[in-house]
């Protein structure tokens, strides 16, 4: 087998083990402690931050404007429209040579 297959296999296995172990740990609690619940509630914001901030700091202008546009649109429109319009803006800006 080539290296890429081993990487994919081990990556899938480690992902599975991580998810199952999290489930097994949480099932040991009768009730989730408030601090743990607060930490788990913070995960989605942390993930979005780790994806967006590097692009804002070192990305090109179309990506930066697209992120700001998507953030503003998210205040008014549903998620799918926000993602579609933000992505569409970046694609159009790149196609126009910006």
Chimera marker file (.cmm) of the C-alpha trace (Angstrom):
<marker_set name="trace">
<marker id="1" x="0.000" y="0.000" z="0.000" r="1" g="1" b="0" radius="0.5"/>
<marker id="2" x="1.171" y="3.509" z="-0.711" r="1" g="1" b="0" radius="0.5"/>
<marker id="3" x="1.727" y="6.019" z="2.055" r="1" g="1" b="0" radius="0.5"/>
<marker id="4" x="-1.445" y="7.946" z="1.265" r="1" g="1" b="0" radius="0.5"/>
<marker id="5" x="-3.594" y="4.891" z="2.023" r="1" g="1" b="0" radius="0.5"/>
<marker id="6" x="-1.877" y="4.371" z="5.370" r="1" g="1" b="0" radius="0.5"/>
<marker id="7" x="-2.346" y="8.039" z="6.229" r="1" g="1" b="0" radius="0.5"/>
<marker id="8" x="-6.052" y="7.871" z="5.322" r="1" g="1" b="0" radius="0.5"/>
<marker id="9" x="-6.523" y="4.621" z="7.240" r="1" g="1" b="0" radius="0.5"/>
<marker id="10" x="-4.792" y="5.862" z="10.397" r="1" g="1" b="0" radius="0.5"/>
<marker id="11" x="-6.524" y="9.242" z="10.159" r="1" g="1" b="0" radius="0.5"/>
<marker id="12" x="-9.922" y="7.555" z="9.955" r="1" g="1" b="0" radius="0.5"/>
<marker id="13" x="-9.106" y="5.193" z="12.802" r="1" g="1" b="0" radius="0.5"/>
<marker id="14" x="-7.871" y="7.997" z="15.063" r="1" g="1" b="0" radius="0.5"/>
<marker id="15" x="-10.940" y="10.089" z="14.251" r="1" g="1" b="0" radius="0.5"/>
<marker id="16" x="-13.198" y="7.168" z="15.143" r="1" g="1" b="0" radius="0.5"/>
<marker id="17" x="-11.349" y="6.454" z="18.402" r="1" g="1" b="0" radius="0.5"/>
<marker id="18" x="-11.494" y="10.136" z="19.378" r="1" g="1" b="0" radius="0.5"/>
<marker id="19" x="-15.235" y="10.360" z="18.800" r="1" g="1" b="0" radius="0.5"/>
<marker id="20" x="-16.044" y="7.072" z="20.517" r="1" g="1" b="0" radius="0.5"/>
<marker id="21" x="-13.873" y="7.895" z="23.526" r="1" g="1" b="0" radius="0.5"/>
<marker id="22" x="-15.633" y="11.248" z="23.921" r="1" g="1" b="0" radius="0.5"/>
<marker id="23" x="-18.976" y="9.478" z="23.836" r="1" g="1" b="0" radius="0.5"/>
<marker id="24" x="-17.819" y="6.866" z="26.350" r="1" g="1" b="0" radius="0.5"/>
<marker id="25" x="-16.507" y="9.524" z="28.724" r="1" g="1" b="0" radius="0.5"/>
<marker id="26" x="-19.720" y="11.554" z="28.563" r="1" g="1" b="0" radius="0.5"/>
<marker id="27" x="-21.926" y="8.503" z="29.153" r="1" g="1" b="0" radius="0.5"/>
<marker id="28" x="-20.213" y="7.945" z="32.508" r="1" g="1" b="0" radius="0.5"/>
<marker id="29" x="-21.837" y="11.111" z="33.852" r="1" g="1" b="0" radius="0.5"/>
<marker id="30" x="-25.439" y="10.995" z="34.987" r="1" g="1" b="0" radius="0.5"/>
<marker id="31" x="-25.562" y="14.695" z="34.382" r="1" g="1" b="0" radius="0.5"/>
<marker id="32" x="-22.993" y="16.811" z="32.557" r="1" g="1" b="0" radius="0.5"/>
<marker id="33" x="-21.295" y="19.237" z="34.971" r="1" g="1" b="0" radius="0.5"/>
<marker id="34" x="-21.961" y="22.918" z="34.214" r="1" g="1" b="0" radius="0.5"/>
<marker id="35" x="-18.294" y="23.703" z="33.521" r="1" g="1" b="0" radius="0.5"/>
<marker id="36" x="-18.040" y="20.843" z="31.030" r="1" g="1" b="0" radius="0.5"/>
<marker id="37" x="-21.256" y="21.923" z="29.349" r="1" g="1" b="0" radius="0.5"/>
<marker id="38" x="-19.929" y="25.482" z="29.059" r="1" g="1" b="0" radius="0.5"/>
<marker id="39" x="-16.690" y="24.176" z="27.552" r="1" g="1" b="0" radius="0.5"/>
<marker id="40" x="-18.565" y="22.036" z="25.026" r="1" g="1" b="0" radius="0.5"/>
<marker id="41" x="-20.785" y="24.984" z="24.105" r="1" g="1" b="0" radius="0.5"/>
<marker id="42" x="-17.663" y="27.036" z="23.335" r="1" g="1" b="0" radius="0.5"/>
<marker id="43" x="-16.277" y="24.516" z="20.830" r="1" g="1" b="0" radius="0.5"/>
<marker id="44" x="-18.195" y="25.687" z="17.707" r="1" g="1" b="0" radius="0.5"/>
<marker id="45" x="-17.088" y="29.301" z="18.198" r="1" g="1" b="0" radius="0.5"/>
<marker id="46" x="-13.499" y="28.158" z="18.714" r="1" g="1" b="0" radius="0.5"/>
<marker id="47" x="-13.563" y="26.092" z="15.517" r="1" g="1" b="0" radius="0.5"/>
<marker id="48" x="-14.977" y="28.967" z="13.458" r="1" g="1" b="0" radius="0.5"/>
<marker id="49" x="-12.362" y="31.292" z="14.940" r="1" g="1" b="0" radius="0.5"/>
<marker id="50" x="-9.489" y="28.965" z="14.020" r="1" g="1" b="0" radius="0.5"/>
<marker id="51" x="-10.759" y="28.809" z="10.443" r="1" g="1" b="0" radius="0.5"/>
<marker id="52" x="-11.572" y="32.494" z="9.919" r="1" g="1" b="0" radius="0.5"/>
<marker id="53" x="-8.850" y="34.443" z="11.763" r="1" g="1" b="0" radius="0.5"/>
<marker id="54" x="-5.827" y="33.180" z="9.757" r="1" g="1" b="0" radius="0.5"/>
<marker id="55" x="-7.587" y="34.186" z="6.541" r="1" g="1" b="0" radius="0.5"/>
<marker id="56" x="-8.394" y="37.621" z="7.945" r="1" g="1" b="0" radius="0.5"/>
<marker id="57" x="-4.790" y="38.107" z="9.041" r="1" g="1" b="0" radius="0.5"/>
<marker id="58" x="-2.877" y="36.758" z="6.041" r="1" g="1" b="0" radius="0.5"/>
<marker id="59" x="-5.458" y="36.209" z="3.299" r="1" g="1" b="0" radius="0.5"/>
<marker id="60" x="-5.994" y="38.220" z="0.150" r="1" g="1" b="0" radius="0.5"/>
<marker id="61" x="-8.499" y="41.055" z="0.015" r="1" g="1" b="0" radius="0.5"/>
<marker id="62" x="-11.305" y="39.080" z="-1.698" r="1" g="1" b="0" radius="0.5"/>
<marker id="63" x="-11.289" y="36.555" z="1.156" r="1" g="1" b="0" radius="0.5"/>
<marker id="64" x="-11.211" y="39.281" z="3.799" r="1" g="1" b="0" radius="0.5"/>
<marker id="65" x="-14.101" y="41.157" z="2.218" r="1" g="1" b="0" radius="0.5"/>
<marker id="66" x="-15.968" y="37.872" z="1.719" r="1" g="1" b="0" radius="0.5"/>
<marker id="67" x="-15.662" y="37.030" z="5.419" r="1" g="1" b="0" radius="0.5"/>
<marker id="68" x="-16.879" y="40.465" z="6.493" r="1" g="1" b="0" radius="0.5"/>
<marker id="69" x="-19.717" y="40.270" z="3.950" r="1" g="1" b="0" radius="0.5"/>
<marker id="70" x="-20.720" y="36.816" z="5.209" r="1" g="1" b="0" radius="0.5"/>
<marker id="71" x="-20.604" y="38.020" z="8.823" r="1" g="1" b="0" radius="0.5"/>
<marker id="72" x="-22.896" y="40.928" z="8.014" r="1" g="1" b="0" radius="0.5"/>
<marker id="73" x="-25.248" y="38.767" z="5.939" r="1" g="1" b="0" radius="0.5"/>
<marker id="74" x="-25.477" y="36.225" z="8.758" r="1" g="1" b="0" radius="0.5"/>
<marker id="75" x="-27.263" y="38.814" z="10.867" r="1" g="1" b="0" radius="0.5"/>
<marker id="76" x="-30.166" y="38.867" z="8.422" r="1" g="1" b="0" radius="0.5"/>
<marker id="77" x="-30.170" y="35.743" z="6.216" r="1" g="1" b="0" radius="0.5"/>
<marker id="78" x="-30.127" y="31.969" z="6.793" r="1" g="1" b="0" radius="0.5"/>
<marker id="79" x="-26.848" y="30.061" z="6.906" r="1" g="1" b="0" radius="0.5"/>
<marker id="80" x="-27.038" y="28.586" z="3.398" r="1" g="1" b="0" radius="0.5"/>
<marker id="81" x="-27.645" y="32.012" z="1.848" r="1" g="1" b="0" radius="0.5"/>
<marker id="82" x="-24.801" y="33.520" z="3.863" r="1" g="1" b="0" radius="0.5"/>
<marker id="83" x="-22.334" y="30.829" z="2.809" r="1" g="1" b="0" radius="0.5"/>
<marker id="84" x="-23.496" y="30.955" z="-0.806" r="1" g="1" b="0" radius="0.5"/>
<marker id="85" x="-23.271" y="34.730" z="-1.110" r="1" g="1" b="0" radius="0.5"/>
<marker id="86" x="-19.928" y="34.975" z="0.692" r="1" g="1" b="0" radius="0.5"/>
<marker id="87" x="-18.415" y="32.208" z="-1.411" r="1" g="1" b="0" radius="0.5"/>
<marker id="88" x="-19.952" y="33.643" z="-4.567" r="1" g="1" b="0" radius="0.5"/>
<marker id="89" x="-18.380" y="37.007" z="-3.829" r="1" g="1" b="0" radius="0.5"/>
<marker id="90" x="-14.912" y="35.480" z="-3.407" r="1" g="1" b="0" radius="0.5"/>
<marker id="91" x="-15.283" y="33.409" z="-6.599" r="1" g="1" b="0" radius="0.5"/>
<marker id="92" x="-16.461" y="36.445" z="-8.574" r="1" g="1" b="0" radius="0.5"/>
<marker id="93" x="-13.674" y="38.647" z="-7.198" r="1" g="1" b="0" radius="0.5"/>
<marker id="94" x="-11.038" y="36.055" z="-8.114" r="1" g="1" b="0" radius="0.5"/>
<marker id="95" x="-12.556" y="35.602" z="-11.578" r="1" g="1" b="0" radius="0.5"/>
<marker id="96" x="-12.332" y="39.361" z="-12.128" r="1" g="1" b="0" radius="0.5"/>
<marker id="97" x="-8.657" y="39.275" z="-11.163" r="1" g="1" b="0" radius="0.5"/>
<marker id="98" x="-8.738" y="40.812" z="-7.701" r="1" g="1" b="0" radius="0.5"/>
<link id1="1" id2="2" r="1" g="1" b="0" radius="0.2"/>
<link id1="2" id2="3" r="1" g="1" b="0" radius="0.2"/>
<link id1="3" id2="4" r="1" g="1" b="0" radius="0.2"/>
<link id1="4" id2="5" r="1" g="1" b="0" radius="0.2"/>
<link id1="5" id2="6" r="1" g="1" b="0" radius="0.2"/>
<link id1="6" id2="7" r="1" g="1" b="0" radius="0.2"/>
<link id1="7" id2="8" r="1" g="1" b="0" radius="0.2"/>
<link id1="8" id2="9" r="1" g="1" b="0" radius="0.2"/>
<link id1="9" id2="10" r="1" g="1" b="0" radius="0.2"/>
<link id1="10" id2="11" r="1" g="1" b="0" radius="0.2"/>
<link id1="11" id2="12" r="1" g="1" b="0" radius="0.2"/>
<link id1="12" id2="13" r="1" g="1" b="0" radius="0.2"/>
<link id1="13" id2="14" r="1" g="1" b="0" radius="0.2"/>
<link id1="14" id2="15" r="1" g="1" b="0" radius="0.2"/>
<link id1="15" id2="16" r="1" g="1" b="0" radius="0.2"/>
<link id1="16" id2="17" r="1" g="1" b="0" radius="0.2"/>
<link id1="17" id2="18" r="1" g="1" b="0" radius="0.2"/>
<link id1="18" id2="19" r="1" g="1" b="0" radius="0.2"/>
<link id1="19" id2="20" r="1" g="1" b="0" radius="0.2"/>
<link id1="20" id2="21" r="1" g="1" b="0" radius="0.2"/>
<link id1="21" id2="22" r="1" g="1" b="0" radius="0.2"/>
<link id1="22" id2="23" r="1" g="1" b="0" radius="0.2"/>
<link id1="23" id2="24" r="1" g="1" b="0" radius="0.2"/>
<link id1="24" id2="25" r="1" g="1" b="0" radius="0.2"/>
<link id1="25" id2="26" r="1" g="1" b="0" radius="0.2"/>
<link id1="26" id2="27" r="1" g="1" b="0" radius="0.2"/>
<link id1="27" id2="28" r="1" g="1" b="0" radius="0.2"/>
<link id1="28" id2="29" r="1" g="1" b="0" radius="0.2"/>
<link id1="29" id2="30" r="1" g="1" b="0" radius="0.2"/>
<link id1="30" id2="31" r="1" g="1" b="0" radius="0.2"/>
<link id1="31" id2="32" r="1" g="1" b="0" radius="0.2"/>
<link id1="32" id2="33" r="1" g="1" b="0" radius="0.2"/>
<link id1="33" id2="34" r="1" g="1" b="0" radius="0.2"/>
<link id1="34" id2="35" r="1" g="1" b="0" radius="0.2"/>
<link id1="35" id2="36" r="1" g="1" b="0" radius="0.2"/>
<link id1="36" id2="37" r="1" g="1" b="0" radius="0.2"/>
<link id1="37" id2="38" r="1" g="1" b="0" radius="0.2"/>
<link id1="38" id2="39" r="1" g="1" b="0" radius="0.2"/>
<link id1="39" id2="40" r="1" g="1" b="0" radius="0.2"/>
<link id1="40" id2="41" r="1" g="1" b="0" radius="0.2"/>
<link id1="41" id2="42" r="1" g="1" b="0" radius="0.2"/>
<link id1="42" id2="43" r="1" g="1" b="0" radius="0.2"/>
<link id1="43" id2="44" r="1" g="1" b="0" radius="0.2"/>
<link id1="44" id2="45" r="1" g="1" b="0" radius="0.2"/>
<link id1="45" id2="46" r="1" g="1" b="0" radius="0.2"/>
<link id1="46" id2="47" r="1" g="1" b="0" radius="0.2"/>
<link id1="47" id2="48" r="1" g="1" b="0" radius="0.2"/>
<link id1="48" id2="49" r="1" g="1" b="0" radius="0.2"/>
<link id1="49" id2="50" r="1" g="1" b="0" radius="0.2"/>
<link id1="50" id2="51" r="1" g="1" b="0" radius="0.2"/>
<link id1="51" id2="52" r="1" g="1" b="0" radius="0.2"/>
<link id1="52" id2="53" r="1" g="1" b="0" radius="0.2"/>
<link id1="53" id2="54" r="1" g="1" b="0" radius="0.2"/>
<link id1="54" id2="55" r="1" g="1" b="0" radius="0.2"/>
<link id1="55" id2="56" r="1" g="1" b="0" radius="0.2"/>
<link id1="56" id2="57" r="1" g="1" b="0" radius="0.2"/>
<link id1="57" id2="58" r="1" g="1" b="0" radius="0.2"/>
<link id1="58" id2="59" r="1" g="1" b="0" radius="0.2"/>
<link id1="59" id2="60" r="1" g="1" b="0" radius="0.2"/>
<link id1="60" id2="61" r="1" g="1" b="0" radius="0.2"/>
<link id1="61" id2="62" r="1" g="1" b="0" radius="0.2"/>
<link id1="62" id2="63" r="1" g="1" b="0" radius="0.2"/>
<link id1="63" id2="64" r="1" g="1" b="0" radius="0.2"/>
<link id1="64" id2="65" r="1" g="1" b="0" radius="0.2"/>
<link id1="65" id2="66" r="1" g="1" b="0" radius="0.2"/>
<link id1="66" id2="67" r="1" g="1" b="0" radius="0.2"/>
<link id1="67" id2="68" r="1" g="1" b="0" radius="0.2"/>
<link id1="68" id2="69" r="1" g="1" b="0" radius="0.2"/>
<link id1="69" id2="70" r="1" g="1" b="0" radius="0.2"/>
<link id1="70" id2="71" r="1" g="1" b="0" radius="0.2"/>
<link id1="71" id2="72" r="1" g="1" b="0" radius="0.2"/>
<link id1="72" id2="73" r="1" g="1" b="0" radius="0.2"/>
<link id1="73" id2="74" r="1" g="1" b="0" radius="0.2"/>
<link id1="74" id2="75" r="1" g="1" b="0" radius="0.2"/>
<link id1="75" id2="76" r="1" g="1" b="0" radius="0.2"/>
<link id1="76" id2="77" r="1" g="1" b="0" radius="0.2"/>
<link id1="77" id2="78" r="1" g="1" b="0" radius="0.2"/>
<link id1="78" id2="79" r="1" g="1" b="0" radius="0.2"/>
<link id1="79" id2="80" r="1" g="1" b="0" radius="0.2"/>
<link id1="80" id2="81" r="1" g="1" b="0" radius="0.2"/>
<link id1="81" id2="82" r="1" g="1" b="0" radius="0.2"/>
<link id1="82" id2="83" r="1" g="1" b="0" radius="0.2"/>
<link id1="83" id2="84" r="1" g="1" b="0" radius="0.2"/>
<link id1="84" id2="85" r="1" g="1" b="0" radius="0.2"/>
<link id1="85" id2="86" r="1" g="1" b="0" radius="0.2"/>
<link id1="86" id2="87" r="1" g="1" b="0" radius="0.2"/>
<link id1="87" id2="88" r="1" g="1" b="0" radius="0.2"/>
<link id1="88" id2="89" r="1" g="1" b="0" radius="0.2"/>
<link id1="89" id2="90" r="1" g="1" b="0" radius="0.2"/>
<link id1="90" id2="91" r="1" g="1" b="0" radius="0.2"/>
<link id1="91" id2="92" r="1" g="1" b="0" radius="0.2"/>
<link id1="92" id2="93" r="1" g="1" b="0" radius="0.2"/>
<link id1="93" id2="94" r="1" g="1" b="0" radius="0.2"/>
<link id1="94" id2="95" r="1" g="1" b="0" radius="0.2"/>
<link id1="95" id2="96" r="1" g="1" b="0" radius="0.2"/>
<link id1="96" id2="97" r="1" g="1" b="0" radius="0.2"/>
<link id1="97" id2="98" r="1" g="1" b="0" radius="0.2"/>
</marker_set>
